[in-house]
């Protein structure tokens, strides 16, 4: 007698309650931070296009630091190399959480979002390379349109007042986490200056010390903060982008709780730094990275020069095609099936939304095009592509918002006021 076929697991179905709670906490912070990010980007654009743009450039290019330690940086570079290390530290913690207890903990659940994210990175890079090759431009910016900005995307959703169910938001979050990992690997491998192996050796010693402290359950910020700062400085002087130190420390921190612990070191660190990262670090980076001069001629060059055109096409078309095709193929050839309450139009809208590639795209653009003139064109392309993706996604999502509102209300209803949504207390929660 033939064995019965294995039941296909629902894709974008009801999340387990602990996972849902973790996602809701993370995305609540990212949404608020994303609204601050939007405000900072608008301020930067307006300021850079007023008669006071000279003051903006003067502040952005002001240098300070400790020259003897190789840390005499401009305000812009302090935000990109220094503050963004906090952003990537939080990203490293989130990646570790996903790998240990989240969607990426088993190959079966990780396959679909990982395949979707990888396709969502590969297709924009290929589309940029094709555009630059045909137009006779530089291939240096191939990595610019690869990353999704989760804070910016969630800010767009907040402005739209949508009610996306937690599963859709979790899928977007997982895509962004894998994107961030891909971006940091690209930065570490392809955008390194002359390597100082002595400094890099010191940085790895610092990481090893943090690992040992974690293994021996040593607590106290007075241990980790000085070692982390020294590791960051050594990584910077070693020729590897200093944000790599942040994600490495995030991956080292222990995510699981010991007996009697109310929170793991990673959870405590994320609880303290996530609001700082979302509400201060990323907006400050945007304030000094998004200030580009916008004129008719400059906008025209976004669509006529091969490099910025490749960035726009990569974000708006490449991201959409890559993520949607990767998701569809993964669902077609694995045991995953789409939640019957949703449609592939929802996945397509989410793929379009993932074309918002602000923070990391701007960072990679600066690394790929160190010449200020070329960098300005790429920054304008990132802003243009992100706005086009946001506008297109807004139209698509608004059309389905009634469905999202019904699912959201069903998912959050708590008639007995016990703090647990009623849907998790029913006997038929395995299917929606």
BAKOLVO-869345 format. One line per field, with one value per residue (C-alpha): residue in three letters; x, y, z. Coordinates in steps of 0.1 Angstrom, whole numbers. Example, Ala and Ser with C-alpha at 12.3 -4.5 7.8 and 13.67 -1.06 7.14 Angstrom:
2
aa	[Ala; Ser] .
xx	[123; 137] .
yy	[-45; -11] .
zz	[78; 71] .
//
This chain:
432
aa	[Unk; Unk; Unk; Unk; Unk; Unk; Unk; Unk; Unk; Unk; Unk; Unk; Unk; Unk; Unk; Unk; Unk; Unk; Unk; Unk; Unk; Unk; Unk; Unk; Unk; Unk; Unk; Unk; Unk; Unk; Unk; Unk; Unk; Unk; Unk; Unk; Unk; Unk; Unk; Unk; Unk; Unk; Unk; Unk; Unk; Unk; Unk; Unk; Unk; Unk; Unk; Unk; Unk; Unk; Unk; Unk; Unk; Unk; Unk; Unk; Unk; Unk; Unk; Unk; Unk; Unk; Unk; Unk; Unk; Unk; Unk; Unk; Unk; Unk; Unk; Unk; Unk; Unk; Unk; Unk; Unk; Unk; Unk; Unk; Unk; Unk; Unk; Unk; Unk; Unk; Unk; Unk; Unk; Unk; Unk; Unk; Unk; Unk; Unk; Unk; Unk; Unk; Unk; Unk; Unk; Unk; Unk; Unk; Unk; Unk; Unk; Unk; Unk; Unk; Unk; Unk; Unk; Unk; Unk; Unk; Unk; Unk; Unk; Unk; Unk; Unk; Unk; Unk; Unk; Unk; Unk; Unk; Unk; Unk; Unk; Unk; Unk; Unk; Unk; Unk; Unk; Unk; Unk; Unk; Unk; Unk; Unk; Unk; Unk; Unk; Unk; Unk; Unk; Unk; Unk; Unk; Unk; Unk; Unk; Unk; Unk; Unk; Unk; Unk; Unk; Unk; Unk; Unk; Unk; Unk; Unk; Unk; Unk; Unk; Unk; Unk; Unk; Unk; Unk; Unk; Unk; Unk; Unk; Unk; Unk; Unk; Unk; Unk; Unk; Unk; Unk; Unk; Unk; Unk; Unk; Unk; Unk; Unk; Unk; Unk; Unk; Unk; Unk; Unk; Unk; Unk; Unk; Unk; Unk; Unk; Unk; Unk; Unk; Unk; Unk; Unk; Unk; Unk; Unk; Unk; Unk; Unk; Unk; Unk; Unk; Unk; Unk; Unk; Unk; Unk; Unk; Unk; Unk; Unk; Unk; Unk; Unk; Unk; Unk; Unk; Unk; Unk; Unk; Unk; Unk; Unk; Unk; Unk; Unk; Unk; Unk; Unk; Unk; Unk; Unk; Unk; Unk; Unk; Unk; Unk; Unk; Unk; Unk; Unk; Unk; Unk; Unk; Unk; Unk; Unk; Unk; Unk; Unk; Unk; Unk; Unk; Unk; Unk; Unk; Unk; Unk; Unk; Unk; Unk; Unk; Unk; Unk; Unk; Unk; Unk; Unk; Unk; Unk; Unk; Unk; Unk; Unk; Unk; Unk; Unk; Unk; Unk; Unk; Unk; Unk; Unk; Unk; Unk; Unk; Unk; Unk; Unk; Unk; Unk; Unk; Unk; Unk; Unk; Unk; Unk; Unk; Unk; Unk; Unk; Unk; Unk; Unk; Unk; Unk; Unk; Unk; Unk; Unk; Unk; Unk; Unk; Unk; Unk; Unk; Unk; Unk; Unk; Unk; Unk; Unk; Unk; Unk; Unk; Unk; Unk; Unk; Unk; Unk; Unk; Unk; Unk; Unk; Unk; Unk; Unk; Unk; Unk; Unk; Unk; Unk; Unk; Unk; Unk; Unk; Unk; Unk; Unk; Unk; Unk; Unk; Unk; Unk; Unk; Unk; Unk; Unk; Unk; Unk; Unk; Unk; Unk; Unk; Unk; Unk; Unk; Unk; Unk; Unk; Unk; Unk; Unk; Unk; Unk; Unk; Unk; Unk; Unk; Unk; Unk; Unk; Unk; Unk; Unk; Unk; Unk; Unk; Unk; Unk; Unk; Unk; Unk; Unk; Unk; Unk; Unk; Unk; Unk; Unk; Unk; Unk; Unk; Unk; Unk; Unk; Unk; Unk; Unk] .
xx	[0; 15; 22; -1; 15; 29; 7; 20; 27; 10; 32; 22; -1; -6; 28; 35; 26; 62; 74; 44; 52; 89; 80; 54; 79; 107; 84; 68; 102; 112; 79; 84; 121; 111; 88; 118; 139; 115; 115; 153; 155; 130; 150; 182; 168; 151; 182; 206; 184; 180; 203; 216; 230; 265; 259; 247; 279; 300; 285; 285; 322; 334; 362; 369; 383; 417; 442; 468; 445; 434; 400; 399; 366; 340; 306; 292; 318; 312; 276; 284; 313; 306; 269; 259; 279; 251; 225; 244; 249; 211; 209; 233; 213; 181; 198; 210; 175; 161; 187; 182; 144; 129; 120; 156; 161; 152; 160; 123; 111; 142; 142; 114; 125; 162; 155; 133; 159; 188; 168; 159; 196; 209; 183; 188; 226; 223; 199; 223; 253; 233; 222; 258; 273; 249; 253; 291; 290; 309; 301; 313; 277; 263; 256; 238; 202; 205; 193; 158; 154; 129; 125; 116; 93; 75; 72; 54; 30; 25; 17; -8; -24; -25; -32; -8; -11; 20; 29; 33; 54; 75; 82; 93; 114; 131; 138; 155; 175; 189; 195; 214; 236; 243; 251; 275; 293; 295; 309; 334; 346; 344; 347; 379; 408; 445; 444; 463; 466; 480; 449; 426; 443; 436; 399; 396; 412; 385; 358; 373; 374; 336; 329; 348; 330; 297; 306; 315; 283; 301; 277; 282; 283; 316; 332; 316; 314; 352; 360; 334; 347; 383; 372; 354; 384; 407; 384; 382; 420; 423; 408; 375; 344; 338; 302; 314; 324; 289; 273; 300; 294; 257; 262; 284; 259; 239; 203; 190; 180; 197; 175; 163; 170; 143; 162; 193; 222; 212; 176; 188; 212; 185; 160; 184; 199; 170; 152; 186; 193; 159; 152; 186; 213; 196; 179; 212; 229; 200; 204; 240; 237; 205; 213; 217; 210; 178; 174; 158; 191; 202; 169; 173; 208; 193; 175; 201; 234; 239; 250; 220; 196; 209; 202; 167; 159; 175; 154; 120; 121; 149; 138; 102; 110; 136; 116; 83; 99; 120; 90; 68; 95; 102; 65; 60; 89; 87; 60; 49; 15; 1; -23; -57; -68; -41; -33; -1; -10; -1; 34; 38; 30; 54; 81; 75; 77; 111; 125; 128; 166; 176; 200; 223; 219; 232; 261; 272; 268; 293; 317; 313; 317; 341; 341; 316; 302; 295; 282; 257; 242; 239; 223; 198; 191; 186; 161; 143; 141; 129; 102; 90; 89; 71; 45; 39; 36; 12; -12; -10; -14; -42; -63; -60; -62; -97; -85; -55; -78; -100; -70; -54; -86; -90; -54; -55; -90; -88; -124; -115; -87; -62; -34; -34; -52; -83; -72; -43; -68; -90; -87; -84; -54; -34; -54; -70] .
yy	[0; 33; 58; 88; 120; 143; 173; 206; 232; 266; 295; 328; 310; 316; 320; 302; 325; 330; 338; 362; 380; 384; 397; 422; 436; 439; 455; 479; 494; 493; 510; 540; 542; 541; 571; 590; 578; 592; 625; 626; 618; 646; 670; 661; 665; 698; 711; 701; 719; 753; 784; 769; 738; 751; 748; 712; 703; 720; 700; 667; 671; 683; 661; 651; 621; 608; 610; 590; 560; 564; 577; 612; 610; 633; 635; 615; 588; 586; 579; 554; 536; 542; 545; 519; 494; 495; 490; 459; 447; 446; 430; 403; 396; 393; 370; 348; 347; 337; 309; 296; 300; 318; 310; 300; 274; 244; 238; 232; 266; 284; 272; 295; 329; 322; 312; 343; 365; 351; 355; 390; 398; 380; 394; 431; 426; 409; 436; 463; 445; 441; 478; 490; 467; 478; 514; 513; 521; 509; 475; 487; 494; 458; 454; 487; 475; 442; 451; 458; 486; 471; 503; 524; 496; 495; 532; 532; 506; 528; 558; 537; 526; 490; 459; 434; 401; 391; 363; 388; 412; 383; 372; 408; 408; 375; 387; 418; 398; 375; 407; 423; 391; 392; 429; 425; 396; 417; 446; 424; 406; 431; 465; 462; 486; 475; 450; 455; 420; 430; 452; 425; 399; 422; 425; 387; 385; 409; 388; 357; 374; 382; 346; 333; 358; 345; 309; 315; 335; 367; 396; 434; 460; 473; 442; 442; 479; 486; 454; 460; 496; 484; 456; 481; 504; 475; 463; 498; 501; 466; 477; 458; 480; 485; 475; 439; 441; 449; 419; 396; 406; 402; 366; 358; 369; 341; 339; 310; 316; 297; 283; 311; 338; 362; 373; 361; 385; 389; 398; 423; 439; 441; 455; 483; 490; 483; 516; 535; 518; 524; 558; 575; 556; 550; 584; 602; 581; 591; 628; 629; 604; 614; 651; 652; 681; 675; 693; 686; 678; 656; 636; 633; 617; 591; 577; 584; 574; 536; 533; 551; 536; 502; 509; 521; 491; 468; 481; 485; 456; 433; 430; 424; 397; 381; 378; 368; 342; 328; 325; 310; 284; 275; 270; 251; 226; 223; 212; 248; 260; 296; 305; 302; 335; 352; 354; 355; 392; 397; 381; 403; 435; 425; 419; 453; 468; 450; 473; 500; 498; 529; 526; 497; 507; 542; 527; 503; 532; 553; 523; 514; 550; 569; 598; 624; 632; 596; 589; 617; 602; 568; 583; 601; 567; 549; 576; 575; 537; 535; 561; 543; 510; 526; 542; 511; 489; 514; 511; 473; 470; 494; 473; 443; 462; 450; 414; 424; 441; 411; 388; 412; 416; 378; 374; 400; 395; 388; 387; 371; 397; 372; 386; 357; 361; 339; 323; 306; 290; 273; 237; 244; 268; 245; 259; 293] .
zz	[0; -11; 17; 18; 4; 30; 37; 23; 50; 46; 34; 50; 73; 111; 129; 161; 190; 203; 168; 162; 195; 185; 151; 164; 189; 163; 136; 160; 167; 130; 120; 144; 133; 97; 101; 117; 88; 63; 81; 81; 44; 36; 58; 40; 5; 13; 31; 3; -22; -4; -3; 29; 12; 19; 57; 51; 32; 58; 87; 66; 57; 91; 104; 140; 159; 169; 140; 158; 159; 122; 133; 119; 100; 86; 102; 72; 76; 114; 107; 79; 96; 132; 140; 113; 132; 158; 131; 119; 154; 158; 123; 135; 166; 145; 121; 150; 164; 131; 128; 163; 170; 140; 104; 94; 122; 100; 63; 55; 69; 57; 21; 8; 23; 16; -20; -24; -9; -29; -61; -49; -47; -78; -103; -95; -96; -130; -143; -132; -149; -181; -181; -174; -200; -228; -219; -216; -179; -148; -133; -98; -86; -92; -55; -49; -57; -38; -3; 11; 37; 62; 82; 51; 38; 72; 73; 40; 54; 85; 63; 43; 76; 63; 84; 70; 89; 109; 84; 56; 78; 90; 54; 47; 78; 69; 34; 48; 74; 46; 25; 53; 56; 19; 20; 49; 31; -1; 18; 36; 5; -23; -7; 13; 11; 16; 44; 77; 89; 123; 130; 116; 139; 168; 158; 156; 191; 204; 188; 204; 238; 235; 225; 256; 279; 265; 269; 306; 311; 320; 324; 326; 299; 312; 297; 263; 254; 256; 239; 212; 205; 203; 180; 158; 156; 147; 121; 105; 106; 92; 59; 63; 66; 103; 102; 98; 135; 145; 127; 139; 176; 170; 158; 188; 215; 230; 219; 240; 277; 305; 333; 355; 329; 319; 288; 269; 263; 227; 238; 263; 239; 212; 236; 245; 211; 187; 195; 192; 159; 144; 159; 160; 140; 107; 106; 112; 85; 62; 72; 59; 31; 14; 9; -29; -52; -72; -104; -138; -153; -124; -125; -163; -158; -135; -165; -192; -175; -174; -137; -121; -146; -136; -100; -106; -128; -103; -74; -92; -117; -105; -69; -79; -105; -83; -51; -68; -91; -63; -40; -67; -77; -41; -33; -66; -59; -21; 3; 9; -2; -1; 27; 10; 25; 5; -32; -53; -58; -21; -27; -58; -38; -11; -38; -52; -16; -12; -39; -13; -8; 11; 40; 28; -9; -1; 20; -8; -33; -14; -12; -49; -62; -39; -65; -51; -85; -94; -59; -61; -93; -76; -45; -66; -83; -50; -39; -72; -73; -37; -43; -74; -56; -26; -48; -69; -38; -21; -50; -50; -12; -9; -34; -10; 23; 30; 30; 52; 77; 81; 86; 110; 131; 132; 142; 170; 185; 222; 235; 269; 275; 286; 265; 240; 207; 205; 173; 192; 217; 191; 183; 146; 146; 123; 93; 87] .
//
